[in-house]
């Protein structure tokens, strides 16, 4: 990423647990979103609703108007119900 992320591109970030990948990417998403660009953040880690609510309340809402965002919680949806 020497020249930065490409518009419309995808960034896959990997590394050892606990080194700050999620924190780094949430900070990047916040900065990009604050500039007016659209951001889609998808994480493969297990995140509880409590954790997501905390992130929204402490990190996102103070800086970004999220009133138009749509939220989907698929954590309790079985694969069978998606067919």
C-alpha positions as CSV (number, residue, x, y, z in Angstrom):
1,X,0.0,0.0,0.0
2,X,2.9,2.3,-0.8
3,X,0.5,4.7,-2.6
4,X,-2.4,4.2,-0.3
5,X,-5.6,2.3,-0.8
6,X,-7.1,2.4,-4.3
7,X,-10.7,3.8,-4.6
8,X,-13.1,0.9,-4.7
9,X,-10.4,-1.5,-3.5
10,X,-10.3,-4.0,-0.8
11,X,-7.8,-4.2,2.1
12,X,-7.1,-7.5,3.8
13,X,-5.1,-7.1,7.0
14,X,-3.7,-10.1,8.8
15,X,-1.4,-10.7,11.8
16,X,-1.1,-12.2,15.2
17,X,-3.9,-11.8,17.7
18,X,-3.8,-8.7,19.9
19,X,-1.4,-6.6,17.8
20,X,-4.0,-3.9,17.1
21,X,-5.4,-4.8,13.6
22,X,-9.0,-4.0,14.6
23,X,-8.0,-0.8,16.3
24,X,-6.0,0.4,13.4
25,X,-8.7,-0.4,10.8
26,X,-11.4,1.2,12.9
27,X,-9.3,4.4,13.2
28,X,-8.8,4.3,9.4
29,X,-12.5,3.8,8.8
30,X,-13.3,6.6,11.1
31,X,-10.9,9.0,9.4
32,X,-12.1,8.0,5.9
33,X,-15.8,8.3,6.9
34,X,-15.2,11.6,8.5
35,X,-13.9,12.9,5.2
36,X,-17.3,12.1,3.6
37,X,-16.4,8.9,1.8
38,X,-18.4,5.8,2.2
39,X,-16.8,3.0,4.3
40,X,-17.8,-0.6,4.7
41,X,-16.0,-2.3,7.6
42,X,-16.3,-6.0,7.8
43,X,-14.4,-8.0,10.4
44,X,-13.9,-11.7,10.6
45,X,-13.5,-11.7,14.3
46,X,-16.2,-12.6,16.7
47,X,-17.8,-9.4,18.0
48,X,-20.6,-9.3,20.5
49,X,-23.4,-6.8,20.2
50,X,-22.2,-5.2,23.4
51,X,-18.7,-4.6,21.8
52,X,-20.3,-3.1,18.6
53,X,-22.5,-0.8,20.7
54,X,-19.5,0.3,22.7
55,X,-17.5,1.0,19.5
56,X,-20.4,3.0,18.0
57,X,-21.0,5.0,21.2
58,X,-17.4,5.8,22.2
59,X,-15.6,6.0,18.8
60,X,-18.0,6.6,16.0
61,X,-21.0,8.7,17.1
62,X,-18.9,11.5,18.7
63,X,-17.3,12.1,15.2
64,X,-19.7,10.9,12.5
65,X,-23.4,11.3,11.9
66,X,-24.6,7.7,11.6
67,X,-28.3,8.5,11.5
68,X,-28.5,7.3,7.9
69,X,-26.5,4.1,8.4
70,X,-28.2,0.7,8.2
71,X,-27.2,-2.0,10.7
72,X,-27.6,-5.7,10.2
73,X,-27.0,-8.2,13.0
74,X,-26.6,-11.6,11.4
75,X,-25.1,-13.2,14.5
76,X,-28.3,-15.1,15.4
77,X,-29.3,-16.1,11.9
78,X,-28.8,-19.7,10.9
79,X,-27.7,-20.7,7.5
80,X,-30.9,-22.6,7.0
81,X,-33.0,-19.5,7.4
82,X,-31.0,-17.7,4.7
83,X,-32.1,-20.3,2.0
